[in-house]
Amino acid sequence: QAQLVESGGGSVQSGGSLRLSCAASGRTSGQYSMAWFRQTPGKEREFVAGVRWNSGSTYYTDSVKGRFTISRDNTRNTVYLQMNTLKPEDTAVYYCAAGTPITIDGVGQYDYWGQGTQVTVSS
């Protein structure tokens, strides 16, 4: 079992920045791919960014490319999401996920989830 705890959410004006953190504990062998998803009321959870545990390759949904950066620190069992040039449409609850997905953006392919952190971007 692994436990994931997100932090760093909050409220920011359009154009601002936030950095989300996800600290993993428990069964954290470092062999999990990690990802960030987000969800707004009435909508399905959507993939934002992910990083493979073995290659370190990173992936992003098109709407955040060039603005968001995912990174991981295996020594601290932590993954980060640096979010720059935030837009009101980025407003959502952001979730950290860990697992061994075949496809990095497959929401149903992750084994562990954090509790979520709210990000609100005002215009």
C-alpha positions in Angstrom: 0.0 0.0 0.0 1.1 3.5 -0.7 -0.4 6.7 0.6 -0.4 10.0 -1.4 -0.8 13.4 0.2 -1.2 16.5 -2.0 -0.5 20.0 -1.0 0.0 23.4 -2.6 -3.4 24.2 -3.9 -5.1 27.5 -3.4 -6.5 30.6 -5.1 -4.7 32.6 -7.7 -5.5 35.2 -10.3 -5.3 34.5 -14.0 -1.7 34.4 -15.1 -0.4 33.4 -11.7 1.5 30.3 -10.7 1.2 27.5 -8.2 3.2 24.4 -7.4 1.5 21.3 -6.2 3.3 18.6 -4.3 2.5 14.9 -3.8 4.3 13.1 -1.1 4.2 9.3 -1.2 4.6 7.1 1.8 4.2 3.4 2.6 5.1 1.1 -0.2 7.1 3.6 -2.2 9.7 1.6 -4.1 10.0 4.3 -6.7 8.7 1.9 -9.3 5.4 3.6 -9.8 4.6 6.0 -12.6 3.1 9.2 -11.2 0.5 11.5 -12.6 -1.7 14.4 -12.0 -5.4 14.4 -12.8 -8.0 17.1 -12.3 -11.8 17.1 -11.9 -14.5 19.7 -12.0 -18.1 19.1 -10.8 -20.1 17.1 -13.2 -17.2 16.1 -15.3 -15.0 13.1 -15.5 -11.5 13.1 -14.0 -9.0 14.1 -16.7 -5.3 13.5 -17.2 -3.1 16.5 -16.8 0.5 15.3 -16.7 2.5 12.1 -15.9 6.0 10.8 -15.5 7.2 7.3 -16.1 9.1 5.7 -13.2 11.7 3.9 -15.4 12.4 6.3 -18.2 11.5 9.5 -16.5 9.6 10.5 -19.7 7.0 13.1 -19.1 3.6 13.6 -20.8 1.1 16.4 -20.8 -2.4 17.0 -22.0 -2.5 19.5 -24.8 -4.1 22.3 -22.9 -1.3 22.5 -20.4 1.7 22.0 -22.6 4.2 24.9 -22.2 2.6 26.0 -19.0 2.8 23.1 -16.6 5.8 21.0 -15.7 5.8 17.7 -13.8 8.9 16.5 -12.0 9.7 13.9 -9.4 12.3 13.6 -6.6 12.8 9.9 -5.9 15.0 10.7 -2.9 12.0 12.4 -1.3 9.3 10.2 -2.8 7.6 13.4 -4.1 6.2 14.5 -7.4 5.6 18.1 -8.3 3.4 20.0 -10.7 4.6 23.5 -11.5 1.7 25.4 -13.0 2.4 28.7 -14.7 0.3 31.1 -16.6 -2.8 29.7 -15.0 -6.2 30.2 -16.6 -9.7 30.2 -15.1 -10.3 26.9 -17.0 -7.6 25.3 -14.9 -9.8 25.6 -11.9 -10.4 22.1 -10.5 -9.6 19.6 -7.8 -6.2 18.2 -8.6 -5.4 14.6 -7.7 -2.1 12.8 -7.6 -2.0 9.2 -8.7 0.6 6.4 -8.6 0.6 3.0 -10.3 1.9 1.0 -13.2 -0.3 2.1 -16.1 0.0 0.8 -19.6 -1.1 4.1 -20.9 0.0 7.1 -18.8 -3.3 8.9 -19.2 -5.5 6.0 -18.2 -7.4 7.1 -15.2 -8.6 3.6 -14.4 -5.0 2.2 -14.5 -3.7 3.8 -11.3 -3.6 2.0 -8.0 -3.3 4.8 -5.5 -4.8 8.2 -5.3 -4.4 11.2 -3.1 -7.3 13.1 -1.5 -7.2 16.0 -3.9 -6.3 19.7 -3.6 -8.4 22.6 -4.8 -7.0 25.0 -7.4 -9.0 28.1 -8.1 -8.0 30.6 -10.8 -10.0 33.8 -11.0 -10.2 36.1 -14.0 
